Amino acid sequence: MSELSQAAGATWRDYLEMCKPRVVALMLLCAVVGMLLATPGMVPVDVLVFGTLGIALVAASAAVVNHIADAEIDMRMARTARRPVAAGRISAAPGLAFSAVLGVAGMGVLLVFINPLTAWLNLASWVGYGLIYTLFLKRATPQNIVIGGLFGAAPPLFGWAAVTGTVEPGALILVLIIFAWTPPHFWALALDRKAEYEAVNIPMLPVTHGERHTRRHIFFYTLILVGASLLPVAIGMSGWVYLVGALVLGGGFLYWAVVLLAARNSKAPMQTFRFSILYLMALFLVLLIDHYWHLGV
């Protein structure tokens, strides 16, 4: 099938799927929280709109590159075999063109309407995730998620920088929380999909070091995550409302980490994975609630 006929057979849904909208939506939630926490008042509407738009476009561009680079792997895994590039509905050339349009548009929005720092931070994250992680780390080391997680942890910093034009301790703590969250989140999925990763020679931790080792590491990183989640209180950025929420949510994550460690529930890996998504969303929403509670809004 020619690239022209492939592109003609693709729908807008295929192009949207390549942007990984659910992943980008979670990133945008974290970025918006970063914006709102960066100021005691309300974020200017233009910063909120154009900052969110620019961040979304750059993130979507990197996601498209990931789809293209991983097409050969995706077509051999049941979870990803129907993705647009893996299934042959979109070929590399139009996919890369689409990624370029998204990326250039996103950078343009951030440079023109926000500030250069936010634009360059987004570009660095694009290079880190779209190239370094996707093309090298993912295939090179079982620590791929740990090292590559830094690139995916940056959205709160993007949002904070969009408002202030600076990099501040509060923003870096938010990045640290997502950085600590990433390994237990992805390793839980990797436990459930171990056979698929093994079949395509991706060195995920359960494949290279075994399930027991991975379960111990998930528990260890969950402890780090709970500790990191308390830092906003330690520096005075958040108060008791957030503290209670962070402890309750952290207790829930620890519960699932212990269930995984016990290895008696075959459904625990996916249950932990799903809880981890809810955990991050809820934690950042509690940050917002606490922020505006103290402002008396």
C-alpha positions in Angstrom: 0.0 0.0 0.0 1.4 3.4 -0.9 1.9 6.2 1.6 -0.7 8.2 -0.3 -3.4 5.5 -0.1 -2.5 4.9 3.5 -3.0 8.6 4.4 -6.2 8.7 2.4 -7.6 5.7 4.4 -6.7 7.3 7.7 -9.3 9.2 9.7 -9.1 12.1 12.1 -9.5 9.6 14.9 -6.3 7.9 13.8 -4.4 11.1 14.0 -5.9 11.9 17.4 -5.0 8.5 18.7 -1.4 9.1 17.7 -1.4 12.1 20.0 -2.1 9.9 23.0 -4.9 12.2 24.2 -5.5 10.4 27.6 -1.8 10.7 28.4 -1.6 14.3 27.3 -4.8 15.1 29.3 -3.1 13.9 32.5 0.0 16.0 31.6 -2.2 19.0 31.1 -3.9 18.6 34.4 -0.5 18.6 36.1 0.6 21.6 34.0 -2.5 23.6 34.9 -2.0 22.8 38.6 1.5 24.1 38.2 0.1 27.4 36.7 -2.4 27.8 39.5 0.0 27.1 42.3 2.5 29.5 40.9 0.4 32.5 41.8 -1.7 33.6 44.8 -4.3 35.0 42.4 -5.9 33.7 39.3 -3.8 32.9 36.3 -4.3 35.4 33.4 -6.7 33.9 30.9 -4.3 34.3 28.0 -1.6 32.4 29.8 -4.0 29.7 30.8 -5.3 29.2 27.3 -2.1 29.7 25.2 0.1 27.9 27.8 -2.1 24.9 27.9 -2.5 24.9 24.1 1.3 25.1 23.5 2.2 22.4 26.0 -0.5 20.1 24.6 0.7 20.5 21.0 4.4 19.8 21.9 3.4 16.8 24.0 1.2 15.5 21.2 4.1 15.9 18.7 6.4 13.8 20.9 3.6 11.2 21.2 3.3 10.9 17.4 7.1 10.3 17.2 6.7 7.5 19.8 4.0 5.9 17.7 6.2 5.9 14.6 9.3 4.7 16.3 7.5 1.9 18.2 5.4 0.7 15.2 7.4 -2.5 14.8 7.1 -3.3 18.5 3.4 -2.2 18.7 2.3 -4.6 15.9 3.7 -7.5 17.9 1.8 -6.7 21.1 -1.9 -7.3 21.6 -2.3 -4.1 23.6 -1.0 -1.9 20.8 -1.4 -3.9 17.5 -4.3 -1.7 16.4 -2.5 1.6 16.7 -2.6 3.6 13.5 1.0 3.2 12.4 1.3 -0.4 13.7 -1.8 -1.4 11.8 -0.7 0.4 8.6 -3.3 3.1 8.5 -0.7 5.8 8.7 2.9 5.5 7.4 6.0 7.2 8.7 6.2 10.1 6.3 2.7 11.7 6.9 3.1 10.8 10.6 6.4 12.7 10.9 4.9 15.6 8.9 2.0 15.7 11.4 4.4 15.6 14.3 6.4 18.5 12.8 3.3 20.6 12.4 2.2 20.0 15.9 5.6 20.6 17.4 6.3 23.8 15.4 2.9 25.1 16.2 3.3 24.4 19.9 6.7 26.0 20.1 5.4 29.0 18.2 2.5 29.5 20.6 4.8 29.3 23.6 7.4 31.6 22.2 4.9 34.2 21.0 2.3 34.2 23.7 4.0 32.8 26.8 7.8 33.1 27.3 11.0 31.6 25.9 11.8 29.6 29.1 8.6 27.6 28.8 9.2 27.0 25.1 12.7 25.7 25.6 11.7 23.5 28.5 9.1 21.9 26.3 11.6 21.4 23.5 14.0 19.7 26.0 11.2 17.4 27.1 10.3 16.7 23.5 13.9 15.7 22.7 14.1 13.7 25.9 10.9 11.7 25.4 10.5 11.6 21.6 14.2 10.8 20.9 16.3 9.8 23.9 13.7 7.7 25.7 11.9 6.3 22.6 14.8 5.6 20.4 17.5 4.7 23.0 16.6 4.2 26.7 13.5 2.1 26.1 15.5 -0.5 24.3 18.8 -0.1 26.2 18.2 -0.5 29.9 15.7 -1.8 32.5 16.1 1.6 34.2 14.4 3.1 31.1 11.4 4.2 33.1 13.4 5.7 35.9 15.7 7.7 33.7 13.1 8.6 31.1 10.6 9.4 33.7 12.3 12.8 34.2 11.0 13.9 30.8 7.5 13.0 31.6 7.6 14.6 35.0 8.1 18.1 33.7 4.5 19.4 33.0 4.1 21.2 36.4 7.3 23.0 35.7 6.0 24.0 32.3 2.9 25.4 33.9 4.8 27.2 36.6 7.3 28.7 34.2 4.5 29.9 31.9 3.1 32.0 34.8 6.4 33.2 36.4 9.0 32.9 33.7 11.2 31.2 36.3 12.2 27.8 37.8 11.3 27.8 41.5 11.6 25.1 44.3 7.8 24.6 44.4 7.8 23.6 40.7 10.7 21.3 41.2 9.0 19.5 44.0 6.0 18.8 41.8 8.3 17.4 39.2 9.9 15.2 41.9 6.5 13.8 42.9 5.7 12.7 39.3 9.3 11.4 38.9 8.9 9.2 41.9 5.4 8.2 40.8 6.5 7.0 37.3 8.4 3.8 38.2 5.6 2.1 40.3 3.0 3.3 37.8 4.7 1.8 34.7 6.3 -1.3 36.4 2.8 -2.3 37.6 1.7 -2.4 33.9 5.0 -4.1 32.9 4.2 -6.9 35.4 0.9 -7.5 33.7 2.4 -7.3 30.2 5.7 -9.1 31.0 5.2 -11.8 28.3 4.5 -9.2 25.6 7.6 -7.1 26.5 9.7 -10.2 26.6 8.5 -11.3 23.1 9.6 -7.9 21.6 12.9 -7.8 23.5 12.1 -4.7 25.5 14.2 -4.8 28.7 11.5 -3.9 31.2 12.4 -4.7 34.8 10.2 -7.8 35.1 11.8 -9.2 32.0 15.4 -8.6 33.0 15.3 -9.1 36.8 12.1 -11.0 37.4 8.7 -10.3 39.0 9.8 -10.6 42.6 12.6 -8.0 42.1 10.1 -5.7 40.3 7.5 -6.0 43.1 10.2 -5.0 45.7 11.2 -2.0 43.6 7.6 -0.9 43.2 7.2 -1.0 47.0 10.5 0.9 47.4 9.6 3.6 45.0 6.1 3.9 46.5 7.8 4.8 49.8 9.8 7.4 48.0 6.7 8.8 46.4 4.9 9.1 49.7 7.8 10.9 51.2 8.1 13.2 48.2 4.4 14.0 48.3 4.8 15.5 51.8 7.4 18.0 50.6 4.9 20.7 49.7 3.9 20.8 53.3 7.5 20.8 54.5 8.3 23.9 52.5 5.1 25.7 53.4 3.6 25.5 49.9 0.6 23.5 51.2 -1.3 23.1 54.4 -3.3 20.6 56.4 -5.9 20.0 53.8 -3.3 18.7 51.4 -1.4 16.9 54.1 -4.5 14.8 55.0 -5.2 14.1 51.3 -1.6 13.1 50.6 -1.5 10.7 53.5 -4.8 9.1 52.6 -3.8 8.7 48.9 -0.3 7.6 49.9 -1.8 5.0 52.2 -3.9 3.7 49.3 -0.8 3.4 47.0 1.1 1.6 49.8 -1.8 -0.8 50.2 -1.5 -1.8 46.5 2.3 -2.0 46.7 1.9 -4.4 49.6 -0.7 -6.4 47.7 1.8 -6.7 44.8 4.6 -7.6 47.1 2.5 -10.5 48.5 2.0 -11.8 45.0 -1.3 -13.5 45.8 -3.6 -11.5 43.5 -3.1 -12.1 39.8 -5.2 -8.9 39.0 -3.1 -6.7 41.4 -0.7 -5.4 38.7 -3.5 -3.8 36.6 -5.4 -2.7 39.7 -2.3 -1.0 40.9 -1.7 0.6 37.5 -5.3 2.0 37.4 -5.1 3.2 41.0 -1.8 5.0 40.2 -3.5 7.1 37.6 -6.3 8.0 40.0 -3.7 8.7 42.7 -1.9 11.3 40.6 -5.0 13.1 39.5 -6.4 13.2 43.0 -3.2 14.3 44.5 -2.9 17.3 42.2 -6.5 18.2 42.7 -6.0 18.2 46.4 -3.0 20.5 45.9 -5.4 22.9 44.2 -8.1 22.6 46.9 -5.6 23.3 49.6 -4.1 26.3 47.7 -7.4 28.0 47.3 -8.6 27.0 50.8 -5.8 29.0 52.2 -6.5 32.0 50.0 -10.1 32.0 51.2 -11.5 31.5 47.7 
